[in-house]
Amino acid sequence: EVQLQASGGGLAQAGGSLRLSCVASGFPFDEYAIGWFRQAPGKEREGVSSIDGSNGDTYYSDSVKGRFTISSDNAKNTVYLLMNSLKPEDTAVYYCAAGFRRILKYGRGWSIKAWYDHWGQGTQVTVSS
């Protein structure tokens, strides 16, 4: 029932942009946080950004602040991640995930992957120099 479908990845040059999309279904969107995580080869999966499906509050990792923008279209149950000023170190598989909004009450809760209950397929982002 619960589905999260990520798309929009691809190949970009350093300094370029991509927009990822995550379409959610099967759960009450406004009761969840929707997050983006990424995993580069040989590295741990890490939180990139998250958004409160109810009030739109946003959260970002230090490495992407000022470059990436997360947004949502609640009517479409869709979350976007606009990735500007891409760097080679942004290369990774990007996953979207959903967790109960309560996780946002904790300082770094938005980025704790174990607290997200539902995960979608990853979409590959590759950034070349």
N, C-alpha and C positions, 0 to 999 in steps of 0.2 A: 504493500500500500504506500508506504513512505518512499518517495523517490526524490532524488536530487540529481539533476542533469547539468553537468558543466560543459561549456563549449566556449569557443572563441580563441583558443590557443593557436599558436602558429610560430612562424619565424619572423623575427624583427631585428633590425640593426640597432646597435647602441644609440640611444637618444630617441628612438622611435616609440611608438605607442601600440598598445593592443587593448581591447576591451573584452573581458571575460563575462560570461553570463551563467547564472545558475537558476534553473527553473525548478521550483519546489512544488510538491504535491503530496497529498495524503496526511497532512497535519495542519493545525491552525498556525498559519504563518505569523500572526501577531502575538503569539505566545512563545516565540522562539527567538534566539539569536542565530543569525546565519553568518558563518565565518568562512574565510578563505585560508587555506593552509597550503604550504608548498614543500616539496621534497626534492632536493637536488641529489644527483648520484653520490652515494657514499655518505650522505648526511641525514640527520634526523629530520622528520617532518616538523615544520615550525609554523606558528601562527603568523599570518600576514595582516589580516584585517577582519573585523567583524562588525555587524550592524544589528541593532535592536529592531526586531520586526514590528514592534509596537510604536515606539516613539522616534525611531530613526537615529538614536545615538550611535556614534561610530568610534571605532578603536583601530589603532594602527601600530605595527611594530616600528621601532626606531629606524630600521633600515629602509622603510618605504614612505615614511612621513614626508609630505610635501611633493611626492611623486605619484602616489596611487590614491585613488578616490573610490570609496565604496558607496553604493547607493542602492535603493530598492524601489520597485514599483509594486506596491502591495496588491493592487488590483490584478496584477499578472502573476503574483507570487514569484517574483523574479528579483534576484540580487545581481548587481553588476560590480565589476572591479575594473575601473579604468586605470590602466598602467601607462603612465607617461615617463619620459626620460629614462627609458629602460637601460639597464646595465647588464653586462654579461653575467654577473653574479645573480641576476634575477632568473636565470635559466633553471627550470625545475618543472616537475609535474605539479600543477595546481589543482587542489581539491576544494570543493565546497562542502560544508557540513552544517548541521543544525543541532542546537542544544537548547534546553529550557532557558528562558530569560533569566532565571535566578542566578545563573553562573556569572552574569554581568555585575552582580553585587560585590564581587570579589575583585580586588585590584588587577590581577593578571588572569582572572577567570576566563576572560574572553579567548585567551590563547592556550588554554589547557585542553589539548586534544582529547584526553580521556573523558572530558566532561561533555563532549559532543556525542549525541546518541545516534545520529544518522549521517551517513557519508555518501557522497556521489562518486561518480567516475572522475578520474583525473583528466585534465587537459594539458597537453604539453606546451610549454612556452620555452622557446629557444631564442636567445639574444646573442648575436654575433658582434664582434668588434668592428 
